[in-house]
Amino acid sequence: MYVPCAPPGVPSYNASQPYAVVGEARIHGPAKATGVPLRQALTDFAYQLAKHAYKLAECKDPRDFPEALPGYENNR
């Protein structure tokens, strides 16, 4: 999950790369879930992580987040 975020107090012209909040989730080893249910659980977790980190970062020009992302379709 990648969400652009300019931290307060840092002029954007001083950035060598764009700032962002990144939330990543993965599984190591066997999991009870597989396929779409596993992808959905990992995506939902990463989204909530990024949403929380974004709030804590106090980004310039803050954006609103939907309560949840649309779910995966079963045929993917």
Gaussian input, Z-matrix of N, CA and C with variables (Angstrom, degrees):
# hf/3-21g

backbone

0 1
 N
 C     1     B1
 C     2     B2     1     A1
 N     3     B3     2     A2     1     D1
 C     4     B4     3     A3     2     D2
 C     5     B5     4     A4     3     D3
 N     6     B6     5     A5     4     D4
 C     7     B7     6     A6     5     D5
 C     8     B8     7     A7     6     D6
 N     9     B9     8     A8     7     D7
 C    10    B10     9     A9     8     D8
 C    11    B11    10    A10     9     D9
 N    12    B12    11    A11    10    D10
 C    13    B13    12    A12    11    D11
 C    14    B14    13    A13    12    D12
 N    15    B15    14    A14    13    D13
 C    16    B16    15    A15    14    D14
 C    17    B17    16    A16    15    D15
 N    18    B18    17    A17    16    D16
 C    19    B19    18    A18    17    D17
 C    20    B20    19    A19    18    D18
 N    21    B21    20    A20    19    D19
 C    22    B22    21    A21    20    D20
 C    23    B23    22    A22    21    D21
 N    24    B24    23    A23    22    D22
 C    25    B25    24    A24    23    D23
 C    26    B26    25    A25    24    D24
 N    27    B27    26    A26    25    D25
 C    28    B28    27    A27    26    D26
 C    29    B29    28    A28    27    D27
 N    30    B30    29    A29    28    D28
 C    31    B31    30    A30    29    D29
 C    32    B32    31    A31    30    D30
 N    33    B33    32    A32    31    D31
 C    34    B34    33    A33    32    D32
 C    35    B35    34    A34    33    D33
 N    36    B36    35    A35    34    D34
 C    37    B37    36    A36    35    D35
 C    38    B38    37    A37    36    D36
 N    39    B39    38    A38    37    D37
 C    40    B40    39    A39    38    D38
 C    41    B41    40    A40    39    D39
 N    42    B42    41    A41    40    D40
 C    43    B43    42    A42    41    D41
 C    44    B44    43    A43    42    D42
 N    45    B45    44    A44    43    D43
 C    46    B46    45    A45    44    D44
 C    47    B47    46    A46    45    D45
 N    48    B48    47    A47    46    D46
 C    49    B49    48    A48    47    D47
 C    50    B50    49    A49    48    D48
 N    51    B51    50    A50    49    D49
 C    52    B52    51    A51    50    D50
 C    53    B53    52    A52    51    D51
 N    54    B54    53    A53    52    D52
 C    55    B55    54    A54    53    D53
 C    56    B56    55    A55    54    D54
 N    57    B57    56    A56    55    D55
 C    58    B58    57    A57    56    D56
 C    59    B59    58    A58    57    D57
 N    60    B60    59    A59    58    D58
 C    61    B61    60    A60    59    D59
 C    62    B62    61    A61    60    D60
 N    63    B63    62    A62    61    D61
 C    64    B64    63    A63    62    D62
 C    65    B65    64    A64    63    D63
 N    66    B66    65    A65    64    D64
 C    67    B67    66    A66    65    D65
 C    68    B68    67    A67    66    D66
 N    69    B69    68    A68    67    D67
 C    70    B70    69    A69    68    D68
 C    71    B71    70    A70    69    D69
 N    72    B72    71    A71    70    D70
 C    73    B73    72    A72    71    D71
 C    74    B74    73    A73    72    D72
 N    75    B75    74    A74    73    D73
 C    76    B76    75    A75    74    D74
 C    77    B77    76    A76    75    D75
 N    78    B78    77    A77    76    D76
 C    79    B79    78    A78    77    D77
 C    80    B80    79    A79    78    D78
 N    81    B81    80    A80    79    D79
 C    82    B82    81    A81    80    D80
 C    83    B83    82    A82    81    D81
 N    84    B84    83    A83    82    D82
 C    85    B85    84    A84    83    D83
 C    86    B86    85    A85    84    D84
 N    87    B87    86    A86    85    D85
 C    88    B88    87    A87    86    D86
 C    89    B89    88    A88    87    D87
 N    90    B90    89    A89    88    D88
 C    91    B91    90    A90    89    D89
 C    92    B92    91    A91    90    D90
 N    93    B93    92    A92    91    D91
 C    94    B94    93    A93    92    D92
 C    95    B95    94    A94    93    D93
 N    96    B96    95    A95    94    D94
 C    97    B97    96    A96    95    D95
 C    98    B98    97    A97    96    D96
 N    99    B99    98    A98    97    D97
 C   100   B100    99    A99    98    D98
 C   101   B101   100   A100    99    D99
 N   102   B102   101   A101   100   D100
 C   103   B103   102   A102   101   D101
 C   104   B104   103   A103   102   D102
 N   105   B105   104   A104   103   D103
 C   106   B106   105   A105   104   D104
 C   107   B107   106   A106   105   D105
 N   108   B108   107   A107   106   D106
 C   109   B109   108   A108   107   D107
 C   110   B110   109   A109   108   D108
 N   111   B111   110   A110   109   D109
 C   112   B112   111   A111   110   D110
 C   113   B113   112   A112   111   D111
 N   114   B114   113   A113   112   D112
 C   115   B115   114   A114   113   D113
 C   116   B116   115   A115   114   D114
 N   117   B117   116   A116   115   D115
 C   118   B118   117   A117   116   D116
 C   119   B119   118   A118   117   D117
 N   120   B120   119   A119   118   D118
 C   121   B121   120   A120   119   D119
 C   122   B122   121   A121   120   D120
 N   123   B123   122   A122   121   D121
 C   124   B124   123   A123   122   D122
 C   125   B125   124   A124   123   D123
 N   126   B126   125   A125   124   D124
 C   127   B127   126   A126   125   D125
 C   128   B128   127   A127   126   D126
 N   129   B129   128   A128   127   D127
 C   130   B130   129   A129   128   D128
 C   131   B131   130   A130   129   D129
 N   132   B132   131   A131   130   D130
 C   133   B133   132   A132   131   D131
 C   134   B134   133   A133   132   D132
 N   135   B135   134   A134   133   D133
 C   136   B136   135   A135   134   D134
 C   137   B137   136   A136   135   D135
 N   138   B138   137   A137   136   D136
 C   139   B139   138   A138   137   D137
 C   140   B140   139   A139   138   D138
 N   141   B141   140   A140   139   D139
 C   142   B142   141   A141   140   D140
 C   143   B143   142   A142   141   D141
 N   144   B144   143   A143   142   D142
 C   145   B145   144   A144   143   D143
 C   146   B146   145   A145   144   D144
 N   147   B147   146   A146   145   D145
 C   148   B148   147   A147   146   D146
 C   149   B149   148   A148   147   D147
 N   150   B150   149   A149   148   D148
 C   151   B151   150   A150   149   D149
 C   152   B152   151   A151   150   D150
 N   153   B153   152   A152   151   D151
 C   154   B154   153   A153   152   D152
 C   155   B155   154   A154   153   D153
 N   156   B156   155   A155   154   D154
 C   157   B157   156   A156   155   D155
 C   158   B158   157   A157   156   D156
 N   159   B159   158   A158   157   D157
 C   160   B160   159   A159   158   D158
 C   161   B161   160   A160   159   D159
 N   162   B162   161   A161   160   D160
 C   163   B163   162   A162   161   D161
 C   164   B164   163   A163   162   D162
 N   165   B165   164   A164   163   D163
 C   166   B166   165   A165   164   D164
 C   167   B167   166   A166   165   D165
 N   168   B168   167   A167   166   D166
 C   169   B169   168   A168   167   D167
 C   170   B170   169   A169   168   D168
 N   171   B171   170   A170   169   D169
 C   172   B172   171   A171   170   D170
 C   173   B173   172   A172   171   D171
 N   174   B174   173   A173   172   D172
 C   175   B175   174   A174   173   D173
 C   176   B176   175   A175   174   D174
 N   177   B177   176   A176   175   D175
 C   178   B178   177   A177   176   D176
 C   179   B179   178   A178   177   D177
 N   180   B180   179   A179   178   D178
 C   181   B181   180   A180   179   D179
 C   182   B182   181   A181   180   D180
 N   183   B183   182   A182   181   D181
 C   184   B184   183   A183   182   D182
 C   185   B185   184   A184   183   D183
 N   186   B186   185   A185   184   D184
 C   187   B187   186   A186   185   D185
 C   188   B188   187   A187   186   D186
 N   189   B189   188   A188   187   D187
 C   190   B190   189   A189   188   D188
 C   191   B191   190   A190   189   D189
 N   192   B192   191   A191   190   D190
 C   193   B193   192   A192   191   D191
 C   194   B194   193   A193   192   D192
 N   195   B195   194   A194   193   D193
 C   196   B196   195   A195   194   D194
 C   197   B197   196   A196   195   D195
 N   198   B198   197   A197   196   D196
 C   199   B199   198   A198   197   D197
 C   200   B200   199   A199   198   D198
 N   201   B201   200   A200   199   D199
 C   202   B202   201   A201   200   D200
 C   203   B203   202   A202   201   D201
 N   204   B204   203   A203   202   D202
 C   205   B205   204   A204   203   D203
 C   206   B206   205   A205   204   D204
 N   207   B207   206   A206   205   D205
 C   208   B208   207   A207   206   D206
 C   209   B209   208   A208   207   D207
 N   210   B210   209   A209   208   D208
 C   211   B211   210   A210   209   D209
 C   212   B212   211   A211   210   D210
 N   213   B213   212   A212   211   D211
 C   214   B214   213   A213   212   D212
 C   215   B215   214   A214   213   D213
 N   216   B216   215   A215   214   D214
 C   217   B217   216   A216   215   D215
 C   218   B218   217   A217   216   D216
 N   219   B219   218   A218   217   D217
 C   220   B220   219   A219   218   D218
 C   221   B221   220   A220   219   D219
 N   222   B222   221   A221   220   D220
 C   223   B223   222   A222   221   D221
 C   224   B224   223   A223   222   D222
 N   225   B225   224   A224   223   D223
 C   226   B226   225   A225   224   D224
 C   227   B227   226   A226   225   D225

   B1=1.4317
   B2=1.5249
   B3=1.3169
   B4=1.4557
   B5=1.5173
   B6=1.3304
   B7=1.4598
   B8=1.5301
   B9=1.3414
   B10=1.4627
   B11=1.5252
   B12=1.3354
   B13=1.4653
   B14=1.5166
   B15=1.3155
   B16=1.4603
   B17=1.5192
   B18=1.3289
   B19=1.4613
   B20=1.5236
   B21=1.3304
   B22=1.4563
   B23=1.5331
   B24=1.3131
   B25=1.4475
   B26=1.5167
   B27=1.3080
   B28=1.4586
   B29=1.5209
   B30=1.3337
   B31=1.4617
   B32=1.5337
   B33=1.3123
   B34=1.4618
   B35=1.5227
   B36=1.3364
   B37=1.4611
   B38=1.5311
   B39=1.3344
   B40=1.4592
   B41=1.5237
   B42=1.3051
   B43=1.4613
   B44=1.5254
   B45=1.3242
   B46=1.4599
   B47=1.5269
   B48=1.3243
   B49=1.4601
   B50=1.5228
   B51=1.3337
   B52=1.4682
   B53=1.5341
   B54=1.3187
   B55=1.4598
   B56=1.5252
   B57=1.3266
   B58=1.4560
   B59=1.5200
   B60=1.3108
   B61=1.4532
   B62=1.5218
   B63=1.3167
   B64=1.4597
   B65=1.5161
   B66=1.3257
   B67=1.4600
   B68=1.5145
   B69=1.3162
   B70=1.4632
   B71=1.5218
   B72=1.3026
   B73=1.4627
   B74=1.5202
   B75=1.3021
   B76=1.4676
   B77=1.5093
   B78=1.2869
   B79=1.4543
   B80=1.5218
   B81=1.3019
   B82=1.4632
   B83=1.5226
   B84=1.3059
   B85=1.4490
   B86=1.5092
   B87=1.3224
   B88=1.4660
   B89=1.5349
   B90=1.3243
   B91=1.4610
   B92=1.5242
   B93=1.3059
   B94=1.4620
   B95=1.5129
   B96=1.3257
   B97=1.4681
   B98=1.5262
   B99=1.3251
   B100=1.4629
   B101=1.5276
   B102=1.3158
   B103=1.4589
   B104=1.5139
   B105=1.3243
   B106=1.4643
   B107=1.5309
   B108=1.3389
   B109=1.4654
   B110=1.5379
   B111=1.3253
   B112=1.4661
   B113=1.5216
   B114=1.3243
   B115=1.4666
   B116=1.5255
   B117=1.3285
   B118=1.4651
   B119=1.5172
   B120=1.3248
   B121=1.4663
   B122=1.5267
   B123=1.3270
   B124=1.4661
   B125=1.5278
   B126=1.3229
   B127=1.4645
   B128=1.5210
   B129=1.3247
   B130=1.4678
   B131=1.5291
   B132=1.3343
   B133=1.4535
   B134=1.5278
   B135=1.3266
   B136=1.4697
   B137=1.5273
   B138=1.3137
   B139=1.4631
   B140=1.5243
   B141=1.3163
   B142=1.4668
   B143=1.5276
   B144=1.3245
   B145=1.4595
   B146=1.5312
   B147=1.3310
   B148=1.4672
   B149=1.5293
   B150=1.3122
   B151=1.4679
   B152=1.5326
   B153=1.3152
   B154=1.4640
   B155=1.5348
   B156=1.3229
   B157=1.4688
   B158=1.5285
   B159=1.3267
   B160=1.4607
   B161=1.5282
   B162=1.3058
   B163=1.4629
   B164=1.5313
   B165=1.3143
   B166=1.4641
   B167=1.5278
   B168=1.3353
   B169=1.4654
   B170=1.5226
   B171=1.3215
   B172=1.4698
   B173=1.5318
   B174=1.3077
   B175=1.4596
   B176=1.5254
   B177=1.3364
   B178=1.4602
   B179=1.5163
   B180=1.3126
   B181=1.4674
   B182=1.5333
   B183=1.3381
   B184=1.4640
   B185=1.5224
   B186=1.3042
   B187=1.4635
   B188=1.5181
   B189=1.3023
   B190=1.4605
   B191=1.5179
   B192=1.3045
   B193=1.4596
   B194=1.5174
   B195=1.3272
   B196=1.4635
   B197=1.5360
   B198=1.3036
   B199=1.4624
   B200=1.5274
   B201=1.3240
   B202=1.4719
   B203=1.5181
   B204=1.3163
   B205=1.4593
   B206=1.5232
   B207=1.3413
   B208=1.4607
   B209=1.5147
   B210=1.2985
   B211=1.4693
   B212=1.5134
   B213=1.3228
   B214=1.4604
   B215=1.5210
   B216=1.3080
   B217=1.4621
   B218=1.5116
   B219=1.2969
   B220=1.4600
   B221=1.5257
   B222=1.3196
   B223=1.4639
   B224=1.5177
   B225=1.2991
   B226=1.4677
   B227=1.4817
   A1=106.73
   A2=117.66
   A3=123.61
   A4=108.11
   A5=116.64
   A6=121.58
   A7=108.24
   A8=119.06
   A9=120.17
   A10=110.96
   A11=116.05
   A12=121.02
   A13=109.18
   A14=117.03
   A15=121.24
   A16=107.80
   A17=117.81
   A18=119.33
   A19=112.19
   A20=117.12
   A21=119.39
   A22=110.10
   A23=116.17
   A24=120.36
   A25=115.62
   A26=118.22
   A27=121.26
   A28=108.13
   A29=117.84
   A30=119.28
   A31=110.38
   A32=116.80
   A33=120.39
   A34=112.31
   A35=117.73
   A36=119.30
   A37=111.91
   A38=119.05
   A39=121.99
   A40=112.84
   A41=117.95
   A42=121.33
   A43=110.43
   A44=116.09
   A45=119.63
   A46=110.44
   A47=116.88
   A48=123.36
   A49=107.36
   A50=117.07
   A51=118.79
   A52=110.92
   A53=116.31
   A54=121.26
   A55=109.39
   A56=115.46
   A57=119.93
   A58=110.09
   A59=114.80
   A60=122.40
   A61=105.45
   A62=116.24
   A63=120.83
   A64=108.31
   A65=116.09
   A66=121.88
   A67=108.12
   A68=116.57
   A69=120.34
   A70=108.87
   A71=116.13
   A72=121.36
   A73=108.29
   A74=115.54
   A75=120.87
   A76=108.83
   A77=115.41
   A78=120.86
   A79=108.68
   A80=115.48
   A81=121.93
   A82=107.26
   A83=116.81
   A84=120.61
   A85=112.31
   A86=116.24
   A87=120.48
   A88=111.99
   A89=115.33
   A90=121.64
   A91=109.23
   A92=116.18
   A93=120.27
   A94=111.13
   A95=116.70
   A96=121.71
   A97=109.24
   A98=115.50
   A99=121.48
   A100=108.12
   A101=116.38
   A102=121.36
   A103=113.11
   A104=115.11
   A105=122.01
   A106=112.39
   A107=120.01
   A108=118.22
   A109=113.08
   A110=116.98
   A111=120.00
   A112=110.76
   A113=117.47
   A114=120.56
   A115=110.72
   A116=116.87
   A117=120.44
   A118=110.92
   A119=117.95
   A120=121.38
   A121=110.99
   A122=117.62
   A123=120.88
   A124=111.24
   A125=116.78
   A126=120.70
   A127=110.86
   A128=117.12
   A129=121.13
   A130=110.82
   A131=116.91
   A132=121.01
   A133=110.76
   A134=117.19
   A135=121.47
   A136=110.31
   A137=117.23
   A138=120.97
   A139=111.16
   A140=117.05
   A141=120.55
   A142=110.70
   A143=117.43
   A144=122.00
   A145=110.97
   A146=116.77
   A147=121.36
   A148=110.89
   A149=116.92
   A150=121.69
   A151=110.71
   A152=116.85
   A153=121.65
   A154=110.58
   A155=117.38
   A156=121.38
   A157=110.68
   A158=116.92
   A159=121.48
   A160=110.36
   A161=116.33
   A162=120.77
   A163=110.42
   A164=117.06
   A165=121.48
   A166=112.19
   A167=117.13
   A168=121.63
   A169=112.60
   A170=117.63
   A171=122.64
   A172=110.99
   A173=116.43
   A174=123.64
   A175=111.81
   A176=115.42
   A177=120.68
   A178=108.70
   A179=117.32
   A180=122.63
   A181=110.63
   A182=117.19
   A183=119.85
   A184=112.93
   A185=114.77
   A186=121.66
   A187=109.53
   A188=115.50
   A189=121.18
   A190=108.99
   A191=116.02
   A192=122.72
   A193=109.04
   A194=117.74
   A195=118.32
   A196=109.12
   A197=116.83
   A198=120.87
   A199=111.06
   A200=116.49
   A201=121.06
   A202=108.72
   A203=115.38
   A204=121.02
   A205=109.78
   A206=118.16
   A207=118.79
   A208=110.22
   A209=116.81
   A210=121.30
   A211=112.68
   A212=115.86
   A213=121.80
   A214=109.33
   A215=115.42
   A216=119.97
   A217=108.00
   A218=117.89
   A219=122.02
   A220=114.02
   A221=118.35
   A222=119.47
   A223=112.97
   A224=119.30
   A225=121.24
   A226=112.04
   D1=123.97
   D2=-177.99
   D3=-123.20
   D4=123.57
   D5=179.17
   D6=-129.05
   D7=115.71
   D8=177.62
   D9=-56.20
   D10=139.17
   D11=-176.69
   D12=-156.63
   D13=117.62
   D14=173.35
   D15=-95.95
   D16=115.79
   D17=-178.89
   D18=-66.62
   D19=152.17
   D20=178.56
   D21=-65.75
   D22=146.63
   D23=176.59
   D24=81.89
   D25=-0.22
   D26=178.79
   D27=-116.10
   D28=111.02
   D29=178.44
   D30=-64.77
   D31=133.60
   D32=-176.74
   D33=-61.27
   D34=-27.16
   D35=179.78
   D36=-71.37
   D37=-13.74
   D38=177.17
   D39=-88.72
   D40=-7.01
   D41=-176.35
   D42=-82.16
   D43=128.98
   D44=176.04
   D45=-80.23
   D46=-21.93
   D47=176.37
   D48=-140.59
   D49=158.06
   D50=177.27
   D51=-64.16
   D52=143.45
   D53=175.47
   D54=-84.04
   D55=150.74
   D56=178.43
   D57=-159.63
   D58=159.44
   D59=167.89
   D60=-100.81
   D61=131.47
   D62=-178.56
   D63=-123.14
   D64=129.03
   D65=173.99
   D66=-118.06
   D67=127.20
   D68=-178.26
   D69=-131.40
   D70=139.99
   D71=176.88
   D72=-137.77
   D73=137.28
   D74=176.38
   D75=-149.74
   D76=168.50
   D77=-179.00
   D78=-117.27
   D79=139.79
   D80=176.13
   D81=-116.18
   D82=123.71
   D83=-179.47
   D84=90.07
   D85=-172.75
   D86=-177.58
   D87=-67.83
   D88=150.39
   D89=178.21
   D90=-132.26
   D91=149.86
   D92=176.89
   D93=-68.74
   D94=-36.31
   D95=-179.68
   D96=-94.17
   D97=153.76
   D98=175.29
   D99=-142.70
   D100=169.82
   D101=174.05
   D102=60.73
   D103=-139.56
   D104=-176.07
   D105=-58.68
   D106=-44.63
   D107=179.88
   D108=-60.04
   D109=-37.84
   D110=178.43
   D111=-69.59
   D112=-45.78
   D113=178.29
   D114=-59.33
   D115=-41.88
   D116=-179.76
   D117=-64.09
   D118=-44.41
   D119=-179.75
   D120=-63.02
   D121=-43.47
   D122=179.81
   D123=-67.23
   D124=-40.95
   D125=178.78
   D126=-64.36
   D127=-44.77
   D128=179.57
   D129=-61.57
   D130=-40.99
   D131=179.23
   D132=-65.35
   D133=-47.33
   D134=179.69
   D135=-61.75
   D136=-38.49
   D137=179.49
   D138=-63.49
   D139=-47.30
   D140=179.62
   D141=-64.43
   D142=-37.84
   D143=177.14
   D144=-62.54
   D145=-48.39
   D146=-179.85
   D147=-64.83
   D148=-40.87
   D149=179.66
   D150=-61.11
   D151=-42.84
   D152=179.51
   D153=-68.70
   D154=-45.50
   D155=179.48
   D156=-62.39
   D157=-38.27
   D158=179.22
   D159=-61.24
   D160=-42.63
   D161=179.22
   D162=-63.78
   D163=-43.34
   D164=-179.84
   D165=-67.43
   D166=-30.20
   D167=-177.87
   D168=-72.51
   D169=-16.60
   D170=-179.12
   D171=51.87
   D172=52.65
   D173=-177.05
   D174=-60.51
   D175=147.24
   D176=173.34
   D177=-67.97
   D178=149.37
   D179=-178.78
   D180=47.85
   D181=59.65
   D182=-175.57
   D183=-60.51
   D184=150.59
   D185=179.14
   D186=-113.19
   D187=158.91
   D188=176.01
   D189=-91.23
   D190=145.21
   D191=177.66
   D192=-109.47
   D193=139.70
   D194=172.22
   D195=-67.06
   D196=158.92
   D197=179.10
   D198=-56.56
   D199=-40.64
   D200=179.53
   D201=-150.08
   D202=160.22
   D203=175.45
   D204=-83.97
   D205=157.77
   D206=173.07
   D207=-61.12
   D208=147.67
   D209=-178.83
   D210=-78.28
   D211=161.76
   D212=175.32
   D213=-72.15
   D214=152.35
   D215=172.30
   D216=-85.61
   D217=147.83
   D218=-176.94
   D219=-65.15
   D220=-20.30
   D221=-176.38
   D222=-89.89
   D223=9.46
   D224=179.55
   D225=-101.06

